[in-house]
Amino acid sequence: MAWKYGHVLDDLKRVRPGPGTKTVDFGWLWDILNSDDESLLHANSWIFEDCVQNPKFLSKIADTTVESTGNQIAYLSYPRSGNSFLRKYLQNITGIATGADMALEACNVMQLNGFIGEEITDSSVWFTKSHDPQMSPKSVPHKCNKVICCVRNPYDVMVSMMHFITGVNGATINEDFQKDIPELWQEFIRHTT
């Protein structure tokens, strides 16, 4: 399957740059984002073209990479803390796909909704999403030099997670988890606290 900018699916069904796909030199991007010179932005506008639907990957063979500059960033949060929300902003601002350490089989919907870096943790992505230390068994190990930690009110996270879990399972609840689904609620509380 070929995508608009020549991306292809690898053997694991991850989106990767194809042979003719333009990738971004991290050094150029860093200079553009740190400069007041608008001509740099205009000369490299292709990086940001259609980046909402088609973010680009970083070049792994450029002289300057996120790895060589110590800028591999892990974006950590507990599930349901707003991780995807901020990831989308990071992709839209930088034009670069964000990665994730979760197995693609657990997040293929994310891939289909514009997060083309699912299950990619190498230097072709700048930011890598993780729910570590709550690693799933098939999470992809990765290294980072810097961390952004997203924290949300734990009660709000638990309520959001219960809505997610019960929505997937087709249950109907009216916000009173202890009354509507007491066994599931108690098990969830025991597991997450």
C-alpha positions in Angstrom: 0.0 0.0 0.0 1.5 3.4 -1.0 0.4 6.6 0.8 0.2 10.1 -0.5 3.8 11.0 0.1 5.2 7.6 -0.9 5.1 6.0 2.5 4.8 2.2 2.5 3.8 -0.4 5.1 6.7 -2.6 6.3 6.3 -6.3 7.1 4.9 -5.4 10.6 2.4 -3.1 8.9 4.1 0.0 10.3 4.2 3.1 8.1 7.7 3.8 6.8 9.2 6.2 4.2 9.3 4.6 0.8 12.2 4.8 -1.6 11.1 8.2 -3.0 9.7 9.7 0.2 11.3 12.9 1.3 12.5 12.8 4.9 13.5 15.7 7.1 17.1 16.5 8.2 16.7 17.2 12.0 19.5 19.8 11.8 17.4 21.8 9.2 14.3 21.5 11.3 16.1 22.6 14.4 17.5 25.6 12.6 14.1 26.5 11.2 12.3 26.2 14.6 15.0 28.3 16.4 15.3 31.0 13.8 13.6 34.4 13.3 14.5 34.2 9.6 11.3 33.7 7.7 13.2 32.8 4.5 14.3 29.5 6.2 10.6 28.6 6.8 9.7 29.5 3.2 12.6 27.6 1.7 11.6 24.5 3.6 7.8 24.9 3.5 7.4 21.3 2.1 8.2 20.0 5.6 5.0 21.6 6.9 2.7 21.0 3.8 -0.3 18.9 4.8 1.5 17.9 8.0 -1.9 17.6 9.8 -2.8 14.5 7.7 0.6 13.5 6.4 3.5 14.3 8.9 7.0 13.5 7.7 9.6 11.2 9.2 13.1 12.4 10.1 16.1 11.2 8.1 18.0 8.5 10.0 21.1 9.0 7.8 21.4 12.8 8.1 24.5 14.3 9.6 22.4 15.7 12.4 19.8 13.4 14.0 17.8 13.5 17.2 20.1 10.8 18.4 23.3 12.6 17.6 22.1 15.8 19.3 20.6 14.2 22.4 17.1 15.1 21.5 15.2 11.8 21.5 12.2 12.7 23.7 9.9 10.3 25.4 6.4 11.7 26.0 5.1 9.8 29.1 1.7 9.7 30.6 -0.8 7.3 32.2 -3.4 6.3 29.7 -6.3 8.7 29.2 -4.2 11.7 30.4 -4.4 13.7 27.1 -1.4 12.1 25.5 -2.9 11.9 22.0 -4.1 15.4 22.2 -0.6 16.8 22.8 0.9 14.4 20.3 -1.3 15.8 17.6 -0.2 19.3 18.5 3.5 18.3 18.4 3.0 16.7 14.9 1.2 19.8 13.6 3.8 22.2 15.0 6.9 20.3 13.9 5.5 18.6 10.8 7.2 15.4 12.1 5.5 12.1 12.9 5.5 11.2 16.6 6.3 7.6 17.5 4.9 5.2 20.1 6.2 2.2 21.9 2.9 0.3 22.0 2.4 -2.7 19.7 0.6 -1.8 16.5 -2.0 -4.4 17.1 -3.1 -2.4 20.2 -3.2 0.9 18.5 -3.8 0.5 14.8 -6.8 2.8 15.0 -4.3 5.5 16.0 -2.3 4.8 12.9 -5.4 5.1 10.7 -6.2 8.5 12.4 -3.0 10.2 11.4 -0.5 8.9 13.9 1.7 7.2 11.3 4.5 6.6 13.8 2.8 3.9 15.8 5.2 1.2 17.0 8.2 3.3 15.8 10.8 4.3 18.3 13.9 4.9 16.3 15.5 8.2 15.2 13.0 8.8 12.4 10.6 10.2 15.1 11.4 13.1 17.5 8.9 12.4 20.2 7.9 8.8 21.3 4.7 8.3 23.3 4.9 5.8 26.1 2.7 4.7 29.0 5.8 3.3 30.7 6.1 2.0 33.4 2.7 0.5 32.5 4.4 -1.3 29.6 2.3 -3.8 27.7 3.9 -7.2 27.0 4.6 -6.3 23.3 5.8 -2.7 23.9 8.9 -1.8 21.8 11.9 -0.8 24.0 13.4 2.6 23.2 15.9 5.0 24.5 15.5 8.7 25.1 17.6 11.6 26.4 14.7 13.8 27.6 11.2 13.3 29.0 8.0 15.2 28.9 5.6 13.9 31.5 1.9 14.6 31.2 0.0 14.4 34.4 -3.8 14.7 34.8 -6.0 14.6 37.9 -6.0 10.8 38.8 -9.7 10.8 39.5 -10.4 12.2 36.0 -8.1 9.7 34.5 -9.9 6.8 36.3 -13.3 8.1 35.2 -12.1 8.5 31.6 -10.5 5.0 31.6 -13.8 3.5 32.9 -15.7 5.2 30.1 -13.2 3.8 27.6 -13.3 0.3 29.0 -17.1 0.1 29.4 -17.6 1.8 26.0 -15.4 -0.9 24.3 -17.4 -3.6 26.2 -20.8 -2.1 25.2 -21.9 -1.4 28.8 -24.2 1.5 29.7 -23.3 3.5 32.8 -24.6 6.7 34.3 -21.5 8.0 36.0 -22.2 6.0 39.2 -19.7 3.2 38.7 -20.2 1.8 42.2 -23.9 1.4 41.6 -24.0 0.5 37.9 -21.0 -1.8 37.6 -19.7 -2.4 41.2 -17.6 -5.5 40.5 -15.8 -4.0 37.5 -15.3 -0.7 39.4 -13.8 -2.4 42.4 -11.5 -4.6 40.3 -10.4 -1.6 38.3 -9.7 0.4 41.5 -7.6 -2.6 42.9 -5.7 -2.9 39.7 -4.9 0.8 39.2 -4.1 2.0 42.7 
